[in-house]
């Protein structure tokens, strides 16, 4: 009897769950959330109050947004959307400097353990709730709690506790002295969402925050149609009356195929295109109706090598391979000039970057070093690459250039997921092409995952098994350094050691290339994301 | 009168075949393709695996003048002496047009893309510009160097001097004196407007260039010693050595002025490049088809003609070997199934049905997925894909031939099965197998190319038609030749095999009368 009862119960709950799931998907796919006041707001938005505002803006992104929760997305592609809806206490301006947004000022104490913010008053979330210190605490406590399973949880792992001093003053305390704290708090993932929204999630763990973004930004969420667009609409009660939304709405469309993006832009179907193919960039730049922006990104493209293998154990071999590659030629060949030769393991945009003596192309020196290291006739190597055209082209070029100094390279292309698995497994790695984006724009994240001894496979991402105690020590000291210039000095030193030790073939920092139609004005580009706060159409 | 015509199968065959004009043409083209494939590695004009730019020297083609610009720079000191300068700051104002590097006084300029740009050579307060045209002509001259002539005699406190300014243009003209420079300036700077992208609606951290590009700026480095008016009137104020810096846009120079002190060490006042205007060709990749490169060059600047030639052999190899293997195995199994029938037939036919249930390309991909990428595996995959079709055809023919009276006769006198199959059945079905083989080669080549297009062919950098198409597909909007020529090679080969096969069938089919 009992058995049967349980079965029936199970069936019922299963049915309910199915119905709920079905309800969920149709809801999130078609319309804004039915619970909460968001839809009413959204409808208000469409009333002609906004007639004086400019029309809609359409942005073509290279992929669908992963999640509209700033704590649960890690790709810069989604960031283009999130930056219209969410704001943090701090942000970076166009020059990469940290500036306060929801805070009026901030204070890092002398031993770099606590960071105190004074919050701006009179800020409303899109759902009408008020922003204050309690909200900040609740937000930070939620995201850094690993049990909540947010993708950014470990990003906030440096926080020991968050204390509310008074309703508009808050202190963030770090586990260990951490001079990079300010940079972390200025990262777009340190954004704040409405307490009401957060409470819903706490009450009902199934509540989908990925599709219900409620922040403080000048635009509020309107609709997400799967595979078609994400739409945000102007928010009337935005706190900064000097910088209100100047567009009625912004549509973000995922367009996978690069050539389609280019054609859509040319035809005027979209106004802004992110990640333009470099070959098209110059032609588009010459078009009178279009503008192209290009600038360095946070990424670094490199060839990693398995330093456990005998052939790469000798530093001279690794250096020789660095000398053997003509980076300028590579950049012009595969990136049409949209890139900068690497002169550090970090992109120049990263805080803590220090220019090092780069390996200028010198084939004779490369051969000489190889001879000294006992490889006068070179050796054979296997180069793993992702199978996208861009990476294959890089691999081909590397192959030809290494061949010139006697290193025979066989290129093997894999689908990127497979490649990452192979690298994380750490078996049979020889040479591999990597692209590292220092998302935080901060030196620690640029170097630690790639060069720290404890990050070798299966840990993230030192796939070349590079181990150097000096580097470890410098990175740790830099993080603990209370004095900013001291930290910079340690980072500079670490870069110098890494550059000299050459565990990678340092290739280049690719440019971000963004194109827009001429009638769209004031499109911000911060680091490598597009900021559309101030954009408007003429 | 004439001797009686003897019956010859071959003569009859040839006579019939010759009537198939298309098939004959296709046959000769195929012979040509074969020869090219065999001779491939020896007749390629360039090494198909290396960029052509590296090979011009070996081939005795002199294109260095168009490919890289070499400029010697010398420094001119304030006392008129010439000294070598090194460790200068170099900047290409458009990295998408050129890149620059320097070693011991020689500047190497490498073109990156088409357009006109400037290269700034600077050391301290002295900056010189070079005009660089990549694959463009008739660009208006630009200002390249400035020189401020120092005072001829000694300078006393309170003296007012007018220093003579001399500007050199990229076409070699010299403009002397403020008036002349000013009047020409408008025109000079107007030409630069086209490539200024400052107001483009992006809010970025781009450094603002000096606001008034078309203005002459005078500046004194030491206000206590000398003062300089915006018109270039220099007033000596106090004892010491001062410097006057003049700049127009990015170009600048300085002149030291010693007031009531003996002139000190001469300083650098001008960087003199051996050329002020360089015209280069953009041939670092995607060169147009020309006499030098019949099919143009690809994204790594490799000669497409050489690559297509080099790829012929591999493509034919994949086609022949895989279909050959498939045909042999398929024929054997088909014969067994058709001749013996019963359970052998059932097993083989069921297996064939299973294999035929997969779409061809999927089956091949599945095989590659199991075995891994590589040429040998592609051959195997295509063979697997060919086998079932041959089994079917051969089995059908075998069933028909088995009923023939001569087979029954042979059986009745006790000829061994093996002999019957080889002597009486196999020859009878050879025409069908041959026809099918020829037509299948076309399909096999197509499939092989498709697999390497998908990156399953092992070495993706090898000159293989499918891989070449795959690498060039993203740029097909901008350049037709990297995709067109390998594509046409595939089409031509496959069409020829199909036409040839069609012709063979028409010739060999006994039902088709003359």
Interface residues (C-beta under 8 A of the other chain):
Chain A: X94 X95 X96 X258 X259 X262 X277 X279 X280 X281 X282 X283 X285 X291 X292 X293 X294 X295 X328 X329 X331 X332 X333 X334 X336 X337 X338 X340 X360 X387 X389 X392 X393 X395 X396 X397 X399 X400 X403 X404 X410 X411 X412 X413 X514 X516 X518 X520 X521 X522 X523 X524 X525 X531 X534
Chain B: X49 X50 X51 X54 X95 X96 X97 X99 X101 X110 X111 X112 X113 X114 X115 X197 X200 X201 X202 X203 X204 X205 X206 X284 X285 X299 X300 X301 X373 X455 X459 X460 X461 X470 X471 X473 X474 X475 X477 X478
